[in-house]
Amino acid sequence: MTRLHGWCEPSVVLGSIVSLFFGVMTIVGRLFGYIDERGYATIVLMISLFGFLNMVVLGLMGCYLWRALENTKRRPLRLISHIVEGQLPE
C-alpha cells in the first residue's frame, strides 16, 4: 500500500493522538470526580470516537481518490525505448 501524500498522514496521526488523549483525560476526570455533570463524559467520548472514525474514513477515501486521480491523467501505458527491425517468429 502506498503512503499518503504530503501533509495528510501526519495530520491524521496527530489528530488521532489528540483525540485519544482528550478521551483518556475525560475518563480520568470522570473517575476521579473532576467532572460532576451527568452525561458530559459520555457525550465527549462519543464525539471524540466519531471524530476519530471520521478522520480515518476520510483519510482512506482521500487515499483512494488520489490513486484514481493518478490513474486518470491519460499517461501512456507503455513507453517504447527503441524499435527492433525484423520478422516475427512463427
N, C-alpha and C positions, 0 to 999 in steps of 0.2 A: 504494500500500500504506500502510496506517495504521501509525503508530508504536506501539510497545508502551507500556503504561500504567504510570505511576508509576516505581517503582524498578527494574523488571525490566531495561530496556535498559541503564542504566549499570552494573548489577551484572554482566551478561553480558559487556559490553565490558571491564570491569575484570578479571573472571576470565579472559578470553581473553588479555589483555595479561600477566597474571601467569603464566599457563601458558606463553605464548610465551617470556617472559623466563627462566623456570625451565628450559625446554628448551634455549635458547641457552646458558645458563650451564653446563648439563650437558655440552653438546657441547664448549664451550671448555675445561672442566675435564678432559674426556677427552683432548682433543687436546694439551693442554699438560702432561699427566701428573699432574694433581692427583687424578684418580680412577684407582686402580690395579686395583680388583676387576673381574674379567671379568664381563660381563653386566649390571653395575649401570646403566651409561649406557643400554643398550638397554631395560631394564625401566622406568627412569624416563621415557624418551622415549615409550614406548608408553603408560604411564599418563597422561602429560600429553596426548598426542594424543587418546586415547579420552575423557579427561575433557573436553577442549575440544569434541570432536564431540558428546558427551553434552549439554553445555550448549547448544550450538547447536540440536540437535534438540529439546530440552525447551523452549527459547525459542520455536521455531516452533510447537510443539504448544500452548504456552500462548497464543500469539497467536491461533491458530485457535479454541481453546476460549473465549477471551474474546469473539471475534466470535460464536460460537454462543450464548453466554450473552446477549449484547446482542440477538440476533435472536429469542430465546425469551421475552422479557419481556411478551409479549401487548400490545404497543403497537398502536394503530390504524394501519392502512395509510395512511389519509388523514385530514386534518382539514378540515372544511368551515367556511370563514370566513363565508359568507353564502349564503342560498338565493335564487335568481333565479326569480321567478314568470314564467310564460309558457308558450307552446306549443313543442313540439319541432319542428324543421324536418323536412319530409318529403322 
